[in-house]
Amino acid sequence: MKTIRIGSGAGYSGDRIEPAVELVEKGDIAYLCFECLAERTIAIGQQAKLVNPAAGYDALLEARMRAVLPQAKARGIKIITNMGAANPQAGAAKIAEVARDLGITGLKIAAVAGDDVLAALLARDVTITETGAPISTMKGAVVSANAYLGVAPIVEALAAGADVVITGRVADPALFLAPLIHEFGWALDDWDRLGKGTAVGHLLECAGQVTGGYFADPGVKDVADLARLGFPIADVAEDGSFVITKVAGSGGRVTPATCSEQILYEIHDPTTYLTPDVIADFSAITLVEDGFDRVRVAAATGRPRPDTLKVSVGYKDGFIGEGQMSYAGTGAVERGRLALRIVEERLKLTGVKTTELRFDLIGVDSIHGPVITERAAAPHEVRIRVTGRTDTLAEAVRIGNEVETLYTNGPAGGGGAWKVARPVVAMLSALLPRDAVVASVELIEV
Amino acid sequence: MKLRDIAHSRTGDKGDISNISVVAYDPKTYEALRTWITADRVKQHFSGIVHGAVVRYEIPSLSALNFVMQEALGGGVTRSLALDAHGKCLASALLDMEIPDGVVAR
């Protein structure tokens, strides 16, 4: 039976680059996919594009392409990525520039666009899912709206002979499902196979998180050689069954345990994983060890895709100001708590206008809150952290300033003050009917 | 005994919703996990952190449970004031849950 080997070259935009090079050189793969878009990446890219029309794609696009393109081209490995972020066309132009610079010729690059649906959302005055209010009530705050596209435009690009496909917002698993549809000729309503291909994508999209990354717990779950972690490969058969593995000799491990954590990662109801292409069902999925660092995955399935597409909406959400300071030695916790009380009182006395405030003792209760940490032993050092939400940058700056003044006005022995104030771009979501979203594919050749 | 002695776990985030998987190391302890780690107990364990409903899903083929917790991430990852805005560390808190003697047959 024909099988297709797909490698995952990145699990997020800042991820390591050498594991992708290792996959190209030693992975015997036919496709290399990079999933690099976090929730608000496009919203931030959209703002960059307003300043510079050639900006808005992933900051590491050039570095990644320089690292993998020559060998990928030489070996006929096709690349699929959502590193186009807010500007896939500009991203495609950058890839062409890199290719020319490296002396690569005969490379076809496809840019998938059409995920930017801000105009359609405003024209229809759609309802925001989380708030139940129409988008018009958000006035000028909205900065971006991008629909999660499915496999169709990527499959179209591959059919047109693209060697590299760069997209903006598409459903993460679609980056991996598209080449399977292209290679095996799966029908777009073969829900069972599409569900299985979605499981491939879901397991690969966070790269090292399925090969032993984000898994080690010394003495309980040990993983060797995380500094040289190998990224995953899926060896997929025409019937949709597949094996997860990695390059022999690379760091990390692939076991049913590493795979089971990743199957449920960011999943809610396992019978109903919504994507633009299929509603996948992972509730009966099976994982069987099939040799060293090989796990056979079966029994994912699927049912007809939803009628609507999810849209993520980026909006300006005020400002956050923050300040931190450390205390150490005997009495550190008590001095830290005193410092927090002082800053709280100062923010009131000086009339800093906040809509939300938070006081943490890092090392004591900043992560799990006061209830879970109640019985923990006192640490040698603590760091206070005061954070607040404000309507203006000027107000946000005052929060960190009040922490900093603890140097000469607060408890004894505070050190290492640090402060920051920043604008916040936050995300909400909405739904659009499929026919309101029109994807497009542009091909360039060098 | 703590939950971490018999299970491993990973946290995921979407907006203001956190999900935590709990996977039994040994399929034989899955039934005991299912009996003890109820949605109510998890909600109780995260009092002060999780403000919304907790729903539990079962995946017997993986010997796993999946807890979906609403209003768990300080208003959502992209706007939260929390140091760990994604709630990545919540799985570690759940693994510290005490399992009374007798729940898991030795």
Interface residues (C-beta under 8 A of the other chain):
Chain A: E39 R40 E130 Y214 F215 D217 V220 K221 A257 S260 E261 Q262 I263 L264 Y265 E266 I267 H268 D269 P270 T271 F282 S283 A284 I285 T286 L287 A299 D317 I320 E356 L357 R358 D360 I362 S366 I367 H368 G369 P370 V371 I372 R385 T387 G388 R389 V424 V425 A426 M427 S429
Chain B: R4 H8 S9 R10 G12 D13 K14 G15 D16 I17 N19 S21 V23 Y25 H45 F46 S47 G48 I49 Y57 I59 S61 L62 A64 N66 V68 G76 V77 T78 R79 L81 A82 L83 D84 C89 L90 A93 D96
